[in-house]
Amino acid sequence: MRAPVLAVTVLISVALLLCASRAEALKFEPVNPKLLPPGVKSALWVRDCGKQGFQDRNCGESESSFFKGDADRLTRELTGKSYDEIWLASSGGNLDEGIGIGEVLRRFQATVRVPPGYRCVSSCTVAFLGGVFRYLDEDASYEVHAASRFLSEDVDGESMKTLLADPEGDLRDWSRLILLGANMQNGGRFRGARELAQTLFLHCQKALHPLGVLPPGREDQNRQRLQALLRSTPRLVYPESRQFVQDVARVKREGVPAAQDILMRIERDSMQQAIEEIRIELPSLGPRAEPALRMLETMYSSRITSTALLSRQTLVQMGYVTELFDPTQ
């Protein structure tokens, strides 16, 4: 497969942003003791800058998301320190960092909370699942939506020129790349939907077990079984479909906006295909595999351009939050 120039451009752009600025990152800072509820002696904010009602001075427009490196920064912040709770408030951002921060919280056996009046959206909800105890206060919200690499794509930039020049060839390549992933020429990796779905599934399955740990040996067994799926090559139906022909014509007719919309749809369709692969394996994936897959499906039930606000009843029934032993109740 020829590596689409767009994929390489996206990866290079991310690397340049990381080197050029540390502004795009979460803030980690102690919660004002006056805000702590009864029973909680200390808490650490893991939050956006200025996007959730915080009155930060000199808060730049870009300081509003999970960003590459945040999980490592949080590890350093928590090492040698003790907080009763971690408070989350963010509109989302880099999904890999959301997973990474969730793993850090799990490793430190953290209690997490979304406090009153704040939102936990997208990547924040994935990070939240790393908490061993997870609380959502009244007047706080937990909002999920599908992830996308293309929502913020510069519609006037160089990255779309290749696709517009050869929509038939590039859409065919993109459908394969989005599903299967690939090692890129610049040394980076474009993670496909199948790999991402497996990572998120295991993340959800661990969240549903006491202390975030699967029974002995189960995680390794599941990981090996799921990775076996990655060594198989599924049939790519999309390039052979009538939808593909219509999409090529639409890109030629409408340009970049159509290309972005189509690529985001391919992402969602690829994730659904990856979820169905995992569903076939459910009988062999051990306890709470089915509810873990339902959690993953719920995350991708809403389009990237909107969010699904989960009710408290849904959060409790599906295991997103742990209502027992809340020290503030």
N, C-alpha and C positions, 0 to 999 in steps of 0.2 A: 504493500500500500504506500502511495506517496504521502508523506507527512504534510498535511495542510499548512500553508504558511500562516494562516490565522492562529492555529494552535501554538506555533512557535512564537508568534508575536505576543500572544497573551502571556505566555510563560516568561518571556524576556521582560515584558512590561512589569509584571509582578516583581521580578528580581530587581529591576531598577528602582521601583518604588521603595522596596525594602532598604536598599542601600542609600537612597536619597533622603529618607525621612523616617523618623520614629514617631511622627505625629499621629499616624494612623494606627492607633493602638488603644486598648482599654486602659482605664485608670484603676489602680489598686491603691486603696487608702483606707485607714481605719474609719469606721462609722462613728460619728459624733456620739459620745456616751449619752447625751440627752435624748437621743432618738431610740435608744435600746429599750426593748420591752422588758417587763419583769421576767426574771429568770435567765436573762442573757447578759453576761458581763462584758463581752467584747465581740466585735464583728468586723469583717473586712468587706469593703465595697469592691466588687468587680463590675465595672460600669462603663457606659458611654460618657463622653464629654459633652455636656450641654444639650443633649437631645431628649432628656427625660425630665426636664424641669430643674436640673441642677444649674446653679448660677455660677458657672466657671468664668473667670476672667481670661481674656485672650484665648478663647476656645475656637480653634479653627474649624472650618466647614468639614474638613476631612477627619476630624477626631470623633468618629461616630460609629466605630465598628470593631468587631473582632478582626485582628490582623496577624499576619504571619509573625511568629515569635512570642505571642502572648502566653502560650502554654509554658514555655521555658521561663518567661519572666515570672509567672505565677508560682512555678516551682521554687524559684529563688526567694520569692516573697514569703512563702509558707515554711521554708526550711528553717528550723530552729525557733519558730514562733508558734503561738497557740491562740486560736480564735474559736470562740464558741460557735460562731456561724459565719458563713460567707453569704453576703447579700448580692443578688444579681439584678441588674437592670440594664438592658441593652436592646437595640433594634436589630441586632444580628451582625452579619459580616462573613468572614472567611469560615466556611463549614469545617475544614480540616482543623482549624484552631478551636472551633467549638467542641469537636470530638476530643482534641488534645487536652483542653481545659477540663472537660468532663473526666478524662482519665486521671488528670492530676488531682482533682477533687476526690475521686475514688481512692487513689493511692494514699491520700492524707486522711481518709475516713471523715470527710467534711460533712457538716450539716449545712444545707443551703436553704435560702429563703428569698422569695420575691416579696419585698415589703409593700405596705399599702401605698397605692397611688402610682405604682411603677409597672412597667411592662417588661416581659421577657419574650423576645420574638426570634424566630428563626434559629440561628446558630446558638443563641442564648438558651433556647429550650433543650438543645442537645447537650450543652455544657451542664445544665441543671440536672440532667439524668445521672450525672456522675456523683451527685450527693448521696451519701448513705441514708440520711434523713432529709426529706424534701418537703418544704412548706410553701404554700401560696396564701398570703394574707388576703383578707377581704379588701376589695377595691384594688387588687392587683390583677394583672392579666397575663395569660400564658397563650401565645399565639404562634401557630405553626404554618409553614408554607413550603412548597417545593423549592429546592435549591437550583441555582442557575449560574453558569459561568458567563452568560451572554447578556444579562439584564443591563449591566453597566457598560457594555461595549460602546466605544466611541463611534457613533454612527457616521462621523465624517473622517475617521482615521484610516490609516493604511490597512488595518487588519481585515477590512471587509472587501478590499479591492480584488483579491484573488477569487473569492466566492462569486463576486459579481461578474468577473471575467469568464468564469467557467462554472456556472451553477450546477450543471448536471454532474460533472466530475467531482466538484467539491462537496456537494450535498451527499453524494455516495460515500466519499471518504469520511465526512463528518459523522454519518450514521454509524459507520464501523468504529470510528475512534471514540465516540461518546459511549457506546455500549461496551467495547472491549478494552479501551485505554491503549497506551503505547508509551515506550521510552522515546523521548524526544532527542533531536540531534544536539541540543544544547546541554544535554545531561540531565534535564528535568524529566518528570514523569507526568503524563496526563492520565489521571485515574478514571477508568471507565465506570459506568453505572453498576456493572456486576460487582466489581470490587467495592465500590462505595456502599452498595446495598448490604453486602456481607458485613462490612465494618460497622454500619449502623445497627444491623440486626443484633450482632454480638453485644454492642453497647447497650441496646435496649434489654436484651436478655439478662445481662449482668445487673441492670438497674432493678429488675424484678426479683432479685434474690437477696436474702439477708446479707448485709455488709458489702453488697455489690460483687459477690464472689459466687461463681458457679460451683457445683459439687466437684470434688477432686477429680482431675483429669478431664472433666467435661469440656472446658473451654478449648483445650488442645484438640480433643476429638472433633468438636464442632468446626474449629478452624481448619483442620485437615480435610474434613469432609466437604466444607464449602470451597476450599481452595482447589479441590479436585474439579469442581465445576468450572473454574477459571481455565483449566487446561483443556477443556472442551471448547469447540467452536460452534456456536449456534448458527442456524441459518439466518441470514439477514433478509427479512421479508420486505422491509421498506423500499430498497432500491428496485424491487420487482413489482411494486404496487402502482396502482393508478394514482394514489396520493402523491407519490414521488414525481410523476409526470406533471401533475397539477402544481406541485410546489416549485418545480423548475420554471414553469411558465410564469408563476406568480413572482418569483424573484426577478425574472427578466422584465416583467411588467412594472413592478412596484419598488424594486431596489432594496436598500438596506432595511427599512422597517419590516418588510416581509421576511427578509433573511433572518433577522433577529427573532421574529415571532415563530418561524419554522424551526429554528435551532432549539428554542426553548421547548417547543412541543416535542421534538425528537428526544430531548433530555427526559421529559416526563414519561414518554412512551418507553424509553430504554429502561428507566427505573422500574416501571411496571413489569416489563419483561423479566428484569432481574429479580423482582419480588416473586413472580410466579415460579421461577427456578427454585428459589428457596422454599416456597410452599410445598413443592414436590418432596423435599427432603425433611419436612417437619417431623414425621414419625421417628426419624433417627437423630433428632437434634435435642432430645432430652426435655426436662421439665421447663414449662413456661415458654416454650418456643413459639407456640401459636399466639399468645398475647403479645409477645415481643414483636412478631411480624405485624400484628394489628397496629401496634404503636408506630411502626415504620410506615405502614400504609396511610395512617392518619396524617403523618407529617407531609406526605405527598398528595393529600386529597385536595389541596387548594393550589391554585395557580401561583406562580412566582410573583405575579403582579398584585396579589391580594393575600390576606392572611385568614386563617380559620381560628376564631377565638374559642378555645375549649372551655366548656362549663366546668364548674367544680365537681358536679356529679360525674362527668366523663373522666376528669382527672383522677378522681378517687377510684372509680370502677376499673379503669384501665391501668392503674398503678403508677401514673406519672408523679403523684404526690403521696407522701406517707402521713396520714392524719394522726396516727397514734404517737403518744409521747411528745407532743409539741410543748416545749418548755414554757411557751407564753400563754398557754391555755389553762 
